Amino acid sequence: MPNVSSSGPPMAASPLTVAVLEIDEYAAGLGWDQPARLFALVDTAKLRVQEPGLAAQLGLDSPDSKAATLTPIEQEELPPGKALDEFLATIAWPDAVAGCAMTVERLMLPPSAESSVPEGLSDAQLTKWVAKHPDRQEVRMTVAVLRDGARESAVRLREKDSPTEVLTGAGLVPGLAEALAATFES
């Protein structure tokens, strides 16, 4: 059952949930109509030891700081025009990376509209059809996976763009979670 955040992560939230909500909040601050963004998730304590300069730059250099267990580090912009699955297939993470996360914006239809989807449309035609549908909803999905298989997602509707309206759950965006998990398989 997805949780709805009420001003920040729940007290007993896992480090992965905290990281997903932190990335969602960051993406929300950038506004809508943004490109997909990719993040490496690193162990904050290890980062302080192995990369003290970077930790200081990120404001994580004090061991008693209230830093989360996982620190998201935004990666370079995704290459324009390259399909997301093709791009993700090219990624190999160094051992220091504990997990990764991605934010993407998509148009979605409510389940009630699925029966009216015309059959035989190409992906491009389907995308255009959804974009014109009166019940379409814009969503921002943030999905994170760890090397150990843990997954978490946050979904924010554009029409309910508030931190208190963010749905979280491990299985909300299974396709993207699978694609991100595959970046750790070598």
Short mmCIF file of the C-alpha atoms (twelve columns), coordinates in Angstrom:
data_MODEL
# 
_entry.id   MODEL 
# 
loop_
_atom_site.group_PDB 
_atom_site.id 
_atom_site.type_symbol 
_atom_site.label_atom_id 
_atom_site.label_alt_id 
_atom_site.label_comp_id 
_atom_site.label_asym_id 
_atom_site.label_seq_id 
_atom_site.Cartn_x 
_atom_site.Cartn_y 
_atom_site.Cartn_z 
_atom_site.pdbx_PDB_model_num 
ATOM 1   C CA . MET A 1   0.000   0.000  0.000   1 
ATOM 2   C CA . PRO A 2   1.543   3.340  -0.995  1 
ATOM 3   C CA . ASN A 3   2.147   5.912  1.684   1 
ATOM 4   C CA . VAL A 4   1.264   9.546  1.324   1 
ATOM 5   C CA . SER A 5   3.961   11.804 2.698   1 
ATOM 6   C CA . SER A 6   2.829   14.387 5.220   1 
ATOM 7   C CA . SER A 7   5.556   17.040 5.316   1 
ATOM 8   C CA . GLY A 8   8.666   14.943 5.058   1 
ATOM 9   C CA . PRO A 9   9.438   11.259 5.249   1 
ATOM 10  C CA . PRO A 10  7.818   9.113  7.928   1 
ATOM 11  C CA . MET A 11  9.886   8.712  11.091  1 
ATOM 12  C CA . ALA A 12  10.649  5.055  10.367  1 
ATOM 13  C CA . ALA A 13  11.320  5.597  6.652   1 
ATOM 14  C CA . SER A 14  14.068  3.473  5.145   1 
ATOM 15  C CA . PRO A 15  17.205  5.258  3.880   1 
ATOM 16  C CA . LEU A 16  16.025  4.507  0.333   1 
ATOM 17  C CA . THR A 17  12.616  6.121  0.965   1 
ATOM 18  C CA . VAL A 18  14.340  9.174  2.443   1 
ATOM 19  C CA . ALA A 19  16.587  9.420  -0.653  1 
ATOM 20  C CA . VAL A 20  13.620  9.092  -3.053  1 
ATOM 21  C CA . LEU A 21  11.676  11.817 -1.246  1 
ATOM 22  C CA . GLU A 22  14.770  14.047 -1.162  1 
ATOM 23  C CA . ILE A 23  15.179  13.656 -4.935  1 
ATOM 24  C CA . ASP A 24  11.436  14.249 -5.474  1 
ATOM 25  C CA . GLU A 25  11.674  17.465 -3.445  1 
ATOM 26  C CA . TYR A 26  14.748  18.566 -5.434  1 
ATOM 27  C CA . ALA A 27  12.971  17.858 -8.742  1 
ATOM 28  C CA . ALA A 28  9.876   19.718 -7.514  1 
ATOM 29  C CA . GLY A 29  12.050  22.756 -6.838  1 
ATOM 30  C CA . LEU A 30  13.162  22.744 -10.492 1 
ATOM 31  C CA . GLY A 31  9.569   22.880 -11.715 1 
ATOM 32  C CA . TRP A 32  7.824   20.854 -14.371 1 
ATOM 33  C CA . ASP A 33  8.704   20.134 -18.004 1 
ATOM 34  C CA . GLN A 34  12.191  18.978 -17.045 1 
ATOM 35  C CA . PRO A 35  14.299  16.302 -18.725 1 
ATOM 36  C CA . ALA A 36  14.872  12.952 -17.035 1 
ATOM 37  C CA . ARG A 37  17.586  13.113 -14.368 1 
ATOM 38  C CA . LEU A 38  19.850  10.323 -13.159 1 
ATOM 39  C CA . PHE A 39  21.401  10.112 -9.681  1 
ATOM 40  C CA . ALA A 40  24.019  7.871  -8.125  1 
ATOM 41  C CA . LEU A 41  23.215  6.887  -4.535  1 
ATOM 42  C CA . VAL A 42  26.277  6.603  -2.318  1 
ATOM 43  C CA . ASP A 43  26.745  5.611  1.315   1 
ATOM 44  C CA . THR A 44  27.172  8.940  3.127   1 
ATOM 45  C CA . ALA A 45  29.600  7.597  5.770   1 
ATOM 46  C CA . LYS A 46  31.829  5.998  3.103   1 
ATOM 47  C CA . LEU A 47  31.681  9.195  1.039   1 
ATOM 48  C CA . ARG A 48  33.042  11.197 3.998   1 
ATOM 49  C CA . VAL A 49  36.006  8.816  4.310   1 
ATOM 50  C CA . GLN A 50  36.759  8.132  0.635   1 
ATOM 51  C CA . GLU A 51  35.936  11.537 -0.892  1 
ATOM 52  C CA . PRO A 52  36.290  14.162 1.879   1 
ATOM 53  C CA . GLY A 53  36.489  17.028 -0.645  1 
ATOM 54  C CA . LEU A 54  33.244  16.028 -2.320  1 
ATOM 55  C CA . ALA A 55  31.589  15.431 1.066   1 
ATOM 56  C CA . ALA A 56  32.587  18.956 2.142   1 
ATOM 57  C CA . GLN A 57  31.269  20.389 -1.143  1 
ATOM 58  C CA . LEU A 58  27.933  18.647 -0.486  1 
ATOM 59  C CA . GLY A 59  27.848  19.852 3.135   1 
ATOM 60  C CA . LEU A 60  28.264  16.321 4.506   1 
ATOM 61  C CA . ASP A 61  31.703  16.689 6.074   1 
ATOM 62  C CA . SER A 62  30.525  16.751 9.692   1 
ATOM 63  C CA . PRO A 63  29.892  13.222 11.036  1 
ATOM 64  C CA . ASP A 64  27.224  14.586 13.378  1 
ATOM 65  C CA . SER A 65  25.376  16.381 10.581  1 
ATOM 66  C CA . LYS A 66  21.836  15.146 10.082  1 
ATOM 67  C CA . ALA A 67  22.760  13.801 6.666   1 
ATOM 68  C CA . ALA A 68  20.770  10.876 5.349   1 
ATOM 69  C CA . THR A 69  22.397  7.446  5.139   1 
ATOM 70  C CA . LEU A 70  22.313  7.646  1.329   1 
ATOM 71  C CA . THR A 71  23.452  10.713 -0.589  1 
ATOM 72  C CA . PRO A 72  22.034  11.291 -4.104  1 
ATOM 73  C CA . ILE A 73  24.570  12.742 -6.551  1 
ATOM 74  C CA . GLU A 74  23.129  14.020 -9.822  1 
ATOM 75  C CA . GLN A 75  24.867  12.707 -12.912 1 
ATOM 76  C CA . GLU A 76  25.490  14.483 -16.193 1 
ATOM 77  C CA . GLU A 77  22.479  15.308 -18.315 1 
ATOM 78  C CA . LEU A 78  21.098  12.449 -20.351 1 
ATOM 79  C CA . PRO A 79  21.942  12.620 -24.056 1 
ATOM 80  C CA . PRO A 80  19.069  14.296 -25.929 1 
ATOM 81  C CA . GLY A 81  17.124  12.162 -28.365 1 
ATOM 82  C CA . LYS A 82  18.347  8.837  -26.960 1 
ATOM 83  C CA . ALA A 83  15.672  6.437  -25.724 1 
ATOM 84  C CA . LEU A 84  15.755  5.947  -21.964 1 
ATOM 85  C CA . ASP A 85  16.163  2.167  -22.142 1 
ATOM 86  C CA . GLU A 86  19.027  2.507  -24.652 1 
ATOM 87  C CA . PHE A 87  20.756  5.048  -22.412 1 
ATOM 88  C CA . LEU A 88  20.374  2.934  -19.270 1 
ATOM 89  C CA . ALA A 89  21.834  -0.083 -21.097 1 
ATOM 90  C CA . THR A 90  25.118  1.865  -21.474 1 
ATOM 91  C CA . ILE A 91  25.610  2.522  -17.742 1 
ATOM 92  C CA . ALA A 92  28.100  0.686  -15.541 1 
ATOM 93  C CA . TRP A 93  28.423  1.969  -11.982 1 
ATOM 94  C CA . PRO A 94  31.654  1.910  -9.965  1 
ATOM 95  C CA . ASP A 95  31.676  -0.199 -6.793  1 
ATOM 96  C CA . ALA A 96  31.355  2.921  -4.600  1 
ATOM 97  C CA . VAL A 97  27.814  3.470  -5.895  1 
ATOM 98  C CA . ALA A 98  25.274  1.715  -3.648  1 
ATOM 99  C CA . GLY A 99  22.285  2.422  -5.871  1 
ATOM 100 C CA . CYS A 100 20.818  4.781  -8.427  1 
ATOM 101 C CA . ALA A 101 17.685  6.818  -8.962  1 
ATOM 102 C CA . MET A 102 15.951  8.580  -11.801 1 
ATOM 103 C CA . THR A 103 13.222  11.166 -12.167 1 
ATOM 104 C CA . VAL A 104 11.082  11.201 -15.297 1 
ATOM 105 C CA . GLU A 105 7.914   13.017 -16.271 1 
ATOM 106 C CA . ARG A 106 5.217   11.173 -18.169 1 
ATOM 107 C CA . LEU A 107 1.598   11.496 -19.251 1 
ATOM 108 C CA . MET A 108 -0.665  8.834  -17.795 1 
ATOM 109 C CA . LEU A 109 -4.286  7.882  -18.195 1 
ATOM 110 C CA . PRO A 110 -6.546  6.703  -15.397 1 
ATOM 111 C CA . PRO A 111 -7.486  2.994  -15.584 1 
ATOM 112 C CA . SER A 112 -11.001 4.019  -16.666 1 
ATOM 113 C CA . ALA A 113 -9.574  5.374  -19.946 1 
ATOM 114 C CA . GLU A 114 -7.628  2.231  -20.870 1 
ATOM 115 C CA . SER A 115 -10.620 0.569  -22.547 1 
ATOM 116 C CA . SER A 116 -10.890 3.451  -25.031 1 
ATOM 117 C CA . VAL A 117 -7.296  3.168  -26.328 1 
ATOM 118 C CA . PRO A 118 -7.420  2.436  -30.074 1 
ATOM 119 C CA . GLU A 119 -5.760  -0.837 -31.060 1 
ATOM 120 C CA . GLY A 120 -2.810  -1.098 -33.418 1 
ATOM 121 C CA . LEU A 121 -1.190  2.263  -32.658 1 
ATOM 122 C CA . SER A 122 2.574   2.649  -32.916 1 
ATOM 123 C CA . ASP A 123 4.391   4.006  -29.855 1 
ATOM 124 C CA . ALA A 124 4.525   7.460  -31.454 1 
ATOM 125 C CA . GLN A 125 0.803   7.378  -32.319 1 
ATOM 126 C CA . LEU A 126 -0.078  6.175  -28.821 1 
ATOM 127 C CA . THR A 127 1.967   8.998  -27.271 1 
ATOM 128 C CA . LYS A 128 0.091   11.567 -29.400 1 
ATOM 129 C CA . TRP A 129 -3.279  9.976  -28.557 1 
ATOM 130 C CA . VAL A 130 -2.556  10.064 -24.805 1 
ATOM 131 C CA . ALA A 131 -1.324  13.682 -25.035 1 
ATOM 132 C CA . LYS A 132 -4.694  14.727 -26.494 1 
ATOM 133 C CA . HIS A 133 -6.872  12.671 -24.122 1 
ATOM 134 C CA . PRO A 134 -8.991  14.906 -21.819 1 
ATOM 135 C CA . ASP A 135 -8.334  12.682 -18.758 1 
ATOM 136 C CA . ARG A 136 -4.544  12.579 -19.115 1 
ATOM 137 C CA . GLN A 137 -2.462  13.427 -16.068 1 
ATOM 138 C CA . GLU A 138 1.103   14.626 -15.924 1 
ATOM 139 C CA . VAL A 139 3.181   12.800 -13.342 1 
ATOM 140 C CA . ARG A 140 6.754   12.956 -12.110 1 
ATOM 141 C CA . MET A 141 8.101   9.573  -11.103 1 
ATOM 142 C CA . THR A 142 11.200  9.152  -8.967  1 
ATOM 143 C CA . VAL A 143 12.463  5.590  -8.806  1 
ATOM 144 C CA . ALA A 144 15.467  4.296  -6.868  1 
ATOM 145 C CA . VAL A 145 17.104  0.887  -6.608  1 
ATOM 146 C CA . LEU A 146 19.974  -0.451 -4.530  1 
ATOM 147 C CA . ARG A 147 22.498  -3.099 -5.510  1 
ATOM 148 C CA . ASP A 148 20.895  -5.446 -2.963  1 
ATOM 149 C CA . GLY A 149 17.579  -5.315 -4.858  1 
ATOM 150 C CA . ALA A 150 15.710  -2.844 -2.620  1 
ATOM 151 C CA . ARG A 151 13.412  -0.502 -4.554  1 
ATOM 152 C CA . GLU A 152 11.397  2.604  -3.807  1 
ATOM 153 C CA . SER A 153 9.318   5.021  -5.870  1 
ATOM 154 C CA . ALA A 154 7.608   8.367  -5.444  1 
ATOM 155 C CA . VAL A 155 4.909   9.642  -7.791  1 
ATOM 156 C CA . ARG A 156 3.695   13.239 -7.871  1 
ATOM 157 C CA . LEU A 157 0.758   14.427 -9.985  1 
ATOM 158 C CA . ARG A 158 1.166   17.845 -11.556 1 
ATOM 159 C CA . GLU A 159 -2.381  18.799 -10.558 1 
ATOM 160 C CA . LYS A 160 -1.625  17.878 -6.921  1 
ATOM 161 C CA . ASP A 161 1.879   19.321 -6.807  1 
ATOM 162 C CA . SER A 162 2.428   19.267 -3.066  1 
ATOM 163 C CA . PRO A 163 4.806   17.336 -0.796  1 
ATOM 164 C CA . THR A 164 1.778   16.059 1.113   1 
ATOM 165 C CA . GLU A 165 0.370   14.459 -2.057  1 
ATOM 166 C CA . VAL A 166 3.381   12.319 -3.025  1 
ATOM 167 C CA . LEU A 167 2.627   8.596  -3.254  1 
ATOM 168 C CA . THR A 168 5.448   6.235  -2.285  1 
ATOM 169 C CA . GLY A 169 5.793   2.501  -2.689  1 
ATOM 170 C CA . ALA A 170 8.289   -0.063 -3.921  1 
ATOM 171 C CA . GLY A 171 6.147   -1.296 -6.809  1 
ATOM 172 C CA . LEU A 172 4.640   1.875  -8.280  1 
ATOM 173 C CA . VAL A 173 6.889   2.021  -11.394 1 
ATOM 174 C CA . PRO A 174 8.121   -1.547 -11.936 1 
ATOM 175 C CA . GLY A 175 9.397   -1.092 -15.505 1 
ATOM 176 C CA . LEU A 176 11.744  1.768  -14.633 1 
ATOM 177 C CA . ALA A 177 12.843  -0.025 -11.445 1 
ATOM 178 C CA . GLU A 178 13.772  -3.087 -13.556 1 
ATOM 179 C CA . ALA A 179 15.721  -0.932 -16.018 1 
ATOM 180 C CA . LEU A 180 17.632  0.810  -13.197 1 
ATOM 181 C CA . ALA A 181 18.361  -2.509 -11.444 1 
ATOM 182 C CA . ALA A 182 19.806  -3.837 -14.710 1 
ATOM 183 C CA . THR A 183 22.497  -1.113 -14.578 1 
ATOM 184 C CA . PHE A 184 24.092  -3.079 -11.700 1 
ATOM 185 C CA . GLU A 185 24.169  -6.408 -13.523 1 
ATOM 186 C CA . SER A 186 27.539  -7.048 -15.083 1 
# 
